[in-house]
């Protein structure tokens, strides 16, 4: 997995509701940290299943993360 998409692991957490910025822009996804959350774990894997990265980040409620597709 491309490290530029490292936050993709965020969307696997059960309390997250990811949404596209606009229906016409499917290359960007945003996520806002819910209240009560001060750390998140970001993980990604390579196509062969090997771990690419595993990080714990300190965050603040209402902080926004954005994933953009970059060619």
C-alpha positions as CSV (number, residue, x, y, z in Angstrom):
1,X,0.0,0.0,0.0
2,X,1.2,3.5,-0.8
3,X,2.4,5.2,2.4
4,X,0.7,8.4,1.2
5,X,-2.5,6.5,2.0
6,X,-1.3,5.6,5.5
7,X,-4.5,6.8,7.2
8,X,-6.6,4.3,5.3
9,X,-6.4,2.1,8.4
10,X,-8.5,4.7,10.3
11,X,-11.6,3.7,8.4
12,X,-11.6,0.1,9.8
13,X,-12.3,1.3,13.3
14,X,-15.9,0.7,14.4
15,X,-16.7,4.2,15.7
16,X,-15.6,6.0,12.5
17,X,-17.9,7.3,9.9
18,X,-15.8,8.3,6.8
19,X,-17.4,10.3,4.1
20,X,-16.4,11.6,0.7
21,X,-16.1,15.4,0.5
22,X,-18.4,15.5,-2.5
23,X,-20.1,13.0,-4.7
24,X,-18.1,14.3,-7.7
25,X,-14.7,13.9,-5.8
26,X,-14.1,10.3,-5.1
27,X,-10.4,10.8,-4.8
28,X,-10.6,12.5,-1.4
29,X,-11.9,11.2,1.9
30,X,-12.1,13.1,5.2
31,X,-12.5,11.9,8.8
32,X,-13.1,14.0,11.9
33,X,-11.8,12.8,15.3
34,X,-14.9,12.2,17.6
35,X,-15.0,13.6,21.1
36,X,-13.4,11.4,23.7
37,X,-10.7,10.1,21.3
38,X,-7.1,11.3,21.9
39,X,-5.1,8.6,20.2
40,X,-5.6,6.6,17.0
41,X,-3.6,3.7,15.5
42,X,-2.8,3.8,11.8
43,X,-1.9,0.6,10.0
44,X,-1.3,-0.5,6.4
45,X,-0.3,-3.7,4.7
46,X,1.4,-4.5,1.4
47,X,-0.5,-6.6,-1.2
48,X,1.4,-9.7,0.0
49,X,0.0,-9.2,3.5
50,X,3.2,-8.0,5.1
51,X,2.9,-5.0,7.4
52,X,3.9,-1.7,5.9
53,X,3.4,0.6,8.8
54,X,1.9,0.7,12.3
55,X,1.8,4.0,14.1
56,X,0.0,5.5,17.1
57,X,-0.8,9.2,16.7
58,X,-1.9,11.7,19.4
59,X,-5.0,13.5,18.1
60,X,-7.5,16.0,19.4
61,X,-11.3,15.9,19.1
62,X,-12.6,17.6,16.0
63,X,-9.2,17.4,14.3
64,X,-9.7,16.5,10.6
65,X,-7.7,14.0,8.6
66,X,-7.9,13.9,4.8
67,X,-6.7,11.2,2.4
68,X,-6.1,12.2,-1.2
69,X,-5.2,10.0,-4.1
70,X,-2.0,11.2,-5.6
71,X,-0.8,9.9,-9.0
